[in-house]
């Protein structure tokens, strides 16, 4: 077979050489010694999930800790899976979580010298490299129809052998030049297949940066490299791109381990050094006492939209992901409570290879700690920006009550034992929405030992003595007096000692006031909240509770 002639017949319009692309268009990057180049390569399917973010944080840390490059490449060669607008969703979602790309496909266009960063715009490049493999006798045209391929699969199933296009089943593997020309003259469609040199029995060893040394079965399938429309498959496109874009580390989920033999052999067929592969563990969750993979169908928390819709702060999500990315992160955080996450030395060696356990409750607890370190002014701005995207109906009241909202968020956040009440925007607004009359509602009941009539009597007495200028001590003394004069212990410990002597204690009386004003049995300090609400609103709510 004259492979050069075959290549010319198949790719008559491809004049460039692979040396041209390697040396002139995509030369070696000028980076410090040891710098890592990583990429995130999502497909525009309309769904970007926590696993993407998990891997992206690994990419970002590897690159930026080593003064390297972290870029975004959109792997959009599969037309059937494309979803309109999904690229914008991907980019904006990653931006929301603070992932800063050095180059690639960004919202305001492509940045960098190694583009195009959309694979669909790199067809000419792939065809040049496919032509080279044909010239080397490592690729060939396949004219098999879907019906023929289905017949091959049927026969393989009947013979109880592995399905696929390989060995004696690869009917166009040794096609002649004349037959190729004849079929082209007949305008028959064809794909370009990679000619594998592997066997079903063969194995090879490769070092995975997370999993250590792996012994894997060779690839023996003649996989499709270019489809009938000249667009590459994922297997071929990402190998060519990772080489030309000078990627040093490929971070991806363990589900890609099964395709590693294909990618390894394609790299070897060009004589290229393959990147360091880092196969991350699946994200798991506990379900009825057992671990299972997070599921797109069962678990809304898998999608990044879940966190954006609820308004999780990106700093909190980043903090949490680091706790499951590196086993020594929590110990480091205890020793460095005020340090930036960027100061933590992330390593691949400390990553789990047996399944990273995702715990939403733990994330929420970490959110409380992280938000406590963020100023209330910044939380207000974050809440407002979230509302503009996800809850537009509250934007106006947030803007019109800025200082009051900041004060509400500040209550109880100082001192030796600060309150940790704030988790994410949806919850934050629910935490303070009692302040706004249009959202105020009585959520909790009065204490069991106080019926409605008794509550109204206590509230009427409270209203009679209420003075908005009272300091906190004066205010509480009045509550004590009302309690003592109406059969309630002035101190909870007195009630605890002699419960039969009292209707209840001063805490029950203050709970009645709290529920009338806030609608809830628990809240930050009620005196402080009254100061923020203002006298008019306090009196109006007390009167409403008395007269209902």
Secondary structure by P-SEA (a helix, b strand, c coil): caaaaaaaaaccccccccccccccccccccccccbbbbbbbbcccccccaaaaaaaaaaaaaaaaacbbbbbbbccccccccccaaaaaaaaaaaaaccccccccccccccccccccccccaaaaaaaaaaaaaaaccbbbbcccaaaaaaaaaaaaaacccccccccccccccccaaaaaaaaaabbbbbbbbbccccccccbbbbbccccbbbbbccccccccccccccccaaaaaaaaaaaacccbbbbccccccaaaaaaaaaaaacccccbbbbbcccccccccccccccccccccccaaaaaaacccaaaaaaaaaaaaccaaaaaaaacccccccccccccccccccbbbbbaaaaaaaaaaaaaaccaaaaaaaaaaaaacccccaaaaaaacaaaaaaaaaccccccccccccccaaaaaaaccccccccccccccccccccaaaaaaaaaaaaaaccccccaaaaaaaaaaaaaaccccccaaaaaaccccccccaaaaaaaaaaaaccccccccaaaaaaaacaaaaaaaaaaaaac
